[in-house]
Amino acid sequence: MGRTRIGLSAMMFSMILSEVISLGSLVSTGGRLSPESIASPFSIATILVSLLEPVALILEIIAMVLIASDSRRSINASIHRRLIFTAGAFFVAWAVLNFIVYLPLYLLVMKTGSLQLVRLALAVKAAAALFQYSIPFLLLFGIARNSKTRLALWAALIATIVGGLGVVATPIASVKLEPIAVSDNRFYAPKYEIDYTSWPYSAFLTLSHSGGILYLLVYALTITKLRSADDSNASIR
């Protein structure tokens, strides 16, 4: 299962990049999100997202393609393939919600200044995140062969969903719109003032990153086991 192992490695590196983006952004802003911290194209948070997030998404796509192409060789091939195709469907749903639903809504908000629309747009983005959080679980669950590994995957999924959703959904109720004049035109930009070091954000972040780290540990352990199995098969031949 060489392609599966490479695919899992690609997914693991994608998750590592996501952790680097999140933690790097938190450290660079001192744990406080403000319009000034995200508006500048030269801020560390903006640079990290611009440079690393496309790479993370490409690695995620590569992971799904490689694992799907090797899925017939899995012991639980039928279940494994269904989970992989579900992961692919979730990725498409994430992309549709972000680029076809959220982005047009956000552009409409900038023109109309509707507080209801901006909250709807942010709710759509939060819903899209749910699909993204589940993909690492779906790619690996069909390969997991013991109850401890599967339990760890469930724990990682639940922690990531509860923590990640809490981080992105909690600010929706307090979001405001700030008018900006550009060449005699008025636009509206969402305004955030979030202290991630305060409750409940600190708890949500702890859960989210704990789930991410648990995902990484399970992936690393599974990749090591697959490499050992491939080496054993190669020596037998």
TORDRENDREN-676888 format. One line per 3 residues: number of its first residue (from 0); their letters; for each residue y, z, x of C-alpha. Coordinates in pm, 1 decimal. Layout:
NUM) a) Y Z X | ...
This chain:
0) mgr) 0.0 0.0 0.0 | 238.3 -103.4 272.9 | 498.7 -254.6 39.6
3) tri) 491.1 56.9 -178.7 | 558.1 273.3 124.9 | 847.9 50.9 234.1
6) gls) 982.5 49.5 -121.0 | 970.2 428.2 -142.5 | 1146.6 446.5 195.2
9) amm) 1420.0 216.6 62.9 | 1460.1 437.2 -244.9 | 1473.1 747.8 -28.3
12) fsm) 1748.0 601.3 190.2 | 1934.8 499.6 -125.6 | 1924.2 860.9 -244.4
15) ils) 2034.8 982.8 98.6 | 2339.5 753.9 81.2 | 2418.1 887.3 -267.2
18) evi) 2403.4 1243.2 -132.4 | 2632.0 1146.3 157.7 | 2882.5 991.3 -85.4
21) slg) 2881.7 1296.2 -313.1 | 2895.0 1563.0 -43.1 | 3140.1 1366.4 171.2
24) slv) 3374.6 1324.2 -124.6 | 3353.4 1694.5 -208.1 | 3426.2 1802.3 148.5
27) stg) 3711.0 1552.8 196.5 | 3888.3 1667.6 -121.6 | 3822.7 2037.0 -65.3
30) grl) 3617.5 2048.2 -385.3 | 3918.0 1955.8 -598.3 | 3956.9 1625.7 -780.6
33) spe) 4308.4 1507.9 -858.7 | 4472.4 1169.7 -925.9 | 4606.1 1170.3 -570.1
36) sia) 4262.1 1228.3 -416.9 | 4107.2 922.0 -581.9 | 4404.5 685.8 -610.3
39) spf) 4453.0 619.2 -239.9 | 4241.7 328.6 -104.3 | 4240.4 506.2 231.4
42) sia) 4097.3 837.2 112.7 | 3758.7 933.7 253.1 | 3610.9 951.6 -97.7
45) til) 3723.7 596.3 -180.4 | 3601.0 460.4 152.9 | 3260.3 624.8 113.7
48) vsl) 3214.9 481.7 -236.0 | 3334.9 134.9 -134.1 | 3115.8 109.8 175.9
51) lep) 2801.5 302.4 89.5 | 2748.5 265.7 -284.9 | 2679.4 -112.9 -273.2
54) val) 2424.8 -51.7 3.9 | 2259.3 224.5 -201.6 | 2230.9 -6.2 -504.3
57) ile) 2084.6 -290.8 -295.9 | 1826.2 -54.3 -148.0 | 1737.6 65.2 -498.7
60) iia) 1678.8 -292.3 -615.8 | 1468.4 -367.6 -306.8 | 1264.5 -53.1 -375.9
63) mvl) 1185.4 -155.2 -733.6 | 1089.3 -510.1 -632.5 | 859.2 -396.9 -348.7
66) ias) 689.1 -122.5 -548.4 | 640.0 -354.8 -848.0 | 487.6 -626.4 -627.0
69) dsr) 234.3 -376.8 -489.5 | 163.1 -187.8 -812.0 | -172.5 -352.6 -891.5
72) rsi) -325.4 -173.6 -594.1 | -244.3 170.8 -733.7 | -522.9 390.8 -870.3
75) nas) -338.6 429.5 -1202.6 | -219.8 67.1 -1194.0 | -145.9 18.5 -1566.4
78) ihr) 52.0 341.9 -1603.0 | 224.5 288.1 -1269.0 | 333.8 -65.4 -1363.7
81) rli) 469.7 48.7 -1699.9 | 673.2 319.3 -1529.7 | 809.6 71.0 -1274.7
84) fta) 913.7 -177.3 -1544.1 | 1073.5 110.7 -1734.2 | 1268.6 192.7 -1417.9
87) gaf) 1380.7 -171.2 -1398.6 | 1487.4 -162.0 -1764.5 | 1679.1 161.0 -1698.3
90) fva) 1858.4 -3.6 -1404.5 | 1958.2 -298.2 -1625.6 | 2076.4 -55.5 -1896.5
93) wav) 2281.2 132.8 -1635.6 | 2441.6 -192.1 -1516.7 | 2516.8 -309.3 -1873.7
96) lnf) 2673.7 22.5 -1975.1 | 2886.1 35.0 -1659.3 | 3001.7 -325.2 -1624.4
99) ivy) 2983.7 -466.6 -1977.0 | 3075.4 -159.1 -2184.2 | 3256.6 97.6 -1966.2
102) lpl) 3471.7 -141.4 -1760.1 | 3618.9 -334.7 -2058.3 | 3683.3 -5.1 -2239.4
105) yll) 3857.9 132.0 -1930.0 | 4078.0 -179.0 -1904.8 | 4160.5 -148.2 -2275.5
108) vmk) 4253.3 216.6 -2222.1 | 4493.0 115.6 -1944.7 | 4674.7 -113.1 -2188.1
111) tgs) 4667.6 93.1 -2509.1 | 4680.5 450.2 -2379.3 | 4425.6 561.7 -2638.6
114) lql) 4288.7 907.2 -2562.6 | 3993.3 848.2 -2796.8 | 3899.2 530.8 -2611.7
117) vrl) 3914.6 693.2 -2270.7 | 3684.4 970.4 -2389.2 | 3447.9 709.8 -2533.6
120) ala) 3453.1 520.3 -2203.0 | 3373.8 834.6 -2005.7 | 3094.7 923.9 -2251.3
123) vka) 2944.9 577.8 -2192.9 | 2961.2 632.4 -1817.7 | 2788.4 969.4 -1856.5
126) aaa) 2515.0 810.8 -2069.0 | 2467.5 541.6 -1804.4 | 2418.0 809.7 -1541.0
129) lfq) 2115.6 940.6 -1734.1 | 1934.3 613.1 -1671.8 | 2017.3 625.0 -1300.3
132) ysi) 1892.5 982.5 -1259.6 | 1550.5 886.3 -1400.6 | 1474.1 590.2 -1172.7
135) pfl) 1345.5 788.1 -868.7 | 1115.6 981.8 -1103.2 | 973.2 667.6 -1263.7
138) llf) 909.9 488.5 -933.6 | 704.6 772.1 -789.0 | 537.7 946.7 -1083.2
141) gia) 262.5 686.1 -1120.8 | 168.9 725.2 -752.9 | 164.1 1104.9 -754.8
144) rns) -196.8 1221.5 -755.0 | -175.1 1599.6 -783.0 | -17.5 1841.2 -1026.4
147) ktr) 211.5 2003.6 -767.2 | 375.9 1672.6 -678.3 | 423.3 1583.8 -1044.9
150) lal) 563.0 1929.6 -1120.1 | 810.7 1889.0 -833.6 | 914.9 1549.9 -973.3
153) waa) 971.4 1700.1 -1319.2 | 1177.3 1981.5 -1165.1 | 1385.2 1730.3 -966.3
156) lia) 1442.1 1516.0 -1276.3 | 1549.1 1808.0 -1496.0 | 1777.2 1960.0 -1229.2
159) tiv) 1939.3 1623.4 -1157.8 | 1996.7 1541.7 -1524.0 | 2132.3 1884.4 -1622.2
162) ggl) 2347.6 1918.3 -1311.3 | 2466.0 1558.2 -1288.4 | 2537.8 1524.2 -1658.8
165) gvv) 2724.5 1853.9 -1654.7 | 2947.0 1734.3 -1370.8 | 3039.1 1402.5 -1534.4
168) atp) 3051.3 1514.4 -1899.4 | 3235.6 1847.0 -1877.6 | 3578.2 1697.2 -1784.3
171) ias) 3577.6 1453.1 -2077.7 | 3729.4 1700.3 -2323.2 | 4021.1 1781.9 -2089.4
174) vkl) 4105.3 1431.7 -1967.9 | 4465.6 1317.9 -2008.1 | 4644.8 985.7 -1974.8
177) epi) 4934.7 933.5 -1738.3 | 5175.8 640.1 -1799.5 | 5245.2 419.1 -1498.6
180) avs) 5522.0 157.6 -1489.1 | 5435.9 -164.6 -1305.4 | 5680.6 -458.1 -1308.7
183) dnr) 5832.8 -365.4 -1644.3 | 5485.2 -310.6 -1791.2 | 5342.5 25.0 -1885.5
186) fya) 4982.1 111.6 -1809.3 | 4788.6 432.1 -1860.3 | 4555.3 594.9 -1609.7
189) pky) 4313.6 882.1 -1679.8 | 4428.6 1203.4 -1513.6 | 4186.0 1464.3 -1383.1
192) eid) 4247.0 1807.5 -1242.5 | 3902.5 1946.2 -1157.4 | 3813.1 2236.7 -931.2
195) yts) 3448.0 2183.5 -840.7 | 3434.0 2523.9 -674.7 | 3490.3 2697.7 -1010.3
198) wpy) 3248.3 2771.7 -1293.2 | 3065.6 2581.6 -1441.2 | 3104.9 2296.5 -1190.8
201) saf) 2964.9 2498.1 -901.6 | 2646.5 2565.6 -1100.6 | 2614.4 2201.2 -1207.8
204) ltl) 2664.4 2078.5 -850.9 | 2406.3 2322.8 -719.5 | 2154.5 2198.7 -974.7
207) shs) 2233.8 1832.9 -911.6 | 2204.9 1851.2 -533.1 | 1898.0 2075.1 -552.3
210) ggi) 1732.2 1808.8 -766.1 | 1837.9 1537.8 -520.5 | 1700.8 1728.5 -222.5
213) lyl) 1375.0 1796.3 -408.3 | 1343.6 1424.6 -481.8 | 1391.3 1351.1 -109.9
216) lvy) 1127.9 1604.7 -5.7 | 869.5 1466.0 -249.5 | 946.3 1110.1 -139.1
219) alt) 917.5 1202.0 229.9 | 585.1 1378.4 170.7 | 443.8 1086.7 -30.3
222) itk) 555.6 830.8 229.1 | 387.6 1035.1 502.6 | 62.7 1049.7 301.7
225) lrs) 70.1 674.8 235.6 | 130.4 603.8 604.7 | -167.0 821.8 698.5
228) add) -384.9 645.5 441.3 | -277.7 301.8 571.8 | -352.0 409.1 929.7
231) sna) -696.7 536.4 826.9 | -778.5 211.2 647.8 | -660.8 11.0 947.0
234) sir) -883.4 211.0 1185.7 | -1187.7 161.5 957.5 | -1136.1 -211.3 959.4
